[in-house]
Amino acid sequence: MRTKAEDVLDEWMHCINTGDLPGVLALYDETAVLIPTFSNRLLNRPEGIREYFERLAARDQLSISLHPKTLIVQPIKDALCAVSGIYLWRFAIDSDLFNFEARFSYLLDYAKPNPILHHHSSQIPRMI
């Protein structure tokens, strides 16, 4: 049972790290919007979100980890909250392991069975 926003994020990362695609998809509300890290598309239908995570899950050595000190939880009302921070994606490309730091934000209703209402993730740009 999820009792706080961090539980949703932990579950999401666990599903990514264990290759549990049905588990990842089950966290997204049927009306969720995903602005994904590795795509230039806005995804607002379950089939688009599924296709994105299927392509991502096909990557060798896929994993994600949170930079815990960056996590910010902003309560809104009851179980509704905004969550943001920085995580690190890892996967192999042509047998070489690459790291991609990304910032993220979620709008969650952790009282719902499918708590992710909105998820934005983008690679951190180089500083100029």
N, C-alpha and C positions, 0 to 999 in steps of 0.2 A: 504494500500500500504506500502510495506517495503522500508524504505529509509536508513536503516543502519543494521548492523549485529545484534545488540541487539534486533531489531524487530523480527528477525527469532527466536532467543533464547527465547524471551518472548512468542511468538506464540507456540513454541514447548512445553514449560513448561505449558502453559495454556491448551493445548490439553491433555497432560499427566494428569494434575490435574482435568480436567473435564471429563476424560474418553472418549475423542473424538479420537477414534482409526483411523477413516478415515482422520481426520485432521492431526494426527501425520504422517501417511503414505504419505499423499499428500506433505509433506515437503521434502521427500527424492527423489532425482533424480533417474531415472530408472537405472542408472549405479552406484548408490551410493554404498559405502562400509561402513558397520557398524561393528565395533569391540565392542560388547556390554558389559555392566557392569556385567551381571549375566549369561554369557555363555562363553564357551571356544572356540566357533566357530567364524570364520570370515564369515560375511554375505555379499554377493555381488550380490544377486538377490532379486527382490522385494518380491517374495513369502517367502524367508527366513527372511527378515526384518519384513514382516507381521506376520509370525508365532511367532517370538520372542516377538513382542509387544502384540500379542494376549495373550500369556502366562503371560507376565508381567501385562497386564491390568486385568487379572483374580484375581490378588492379592487384598485382602481386604484392604481398607483404603490407597490405593496407592496415593502417592503424591511426589512431588519433589520441592525443593527450592534452589535458588542460594545463594551462599555466595558472595554478590555483590562486596566486596572489592578484590576478587580474579580474577575478569573478566579482561582478556587481549584481546584486538582486535588488530590484526596486518593487516593493509591494504596491499594488494598485488598489485592489479591493478583494476581500475574502481570499480565494485561492488564485486570483488573477495577478500576474506579475510580469515584469520585464526582467530579462536576464541578459547580461552582456559580459564579454571578456575576450580572451585570446586563447586559441588552441593551436596545436601543431598537427597537421596532417603529414603522414609518411606513406610513401609507396614506391615501388620499384618501376623504373622505366628502362627497358632494355637491360635488365639485371643490375642497374645502378639504383641505389636507394636515395630518394630525394625527400627533402623536408620543405613544407610549405606552411609558414605561419599565416594564420588568418584571424581576423577579428570577427566576432559573431554577436548577434542579438536574437533573442527569442521573445515572443509574447506567449505566455503559458497560462493555461487554466489547469493547474495540477489536480483539481478535483474531478476532471473529466477523464474518461478512459483513454481518449485520444487528445492529450493535453497541448500539443504544439499547434498554435493558431497561426503563427507567423515566425519565419526563421530566415534571417539574412546572414550570409557569411561571405566575406571577401578577403582575398589575399592582401596582406599588409604591403602597401606601396613603399618603394624606396624613397627615402627622404631626399629632398633637393636642397 
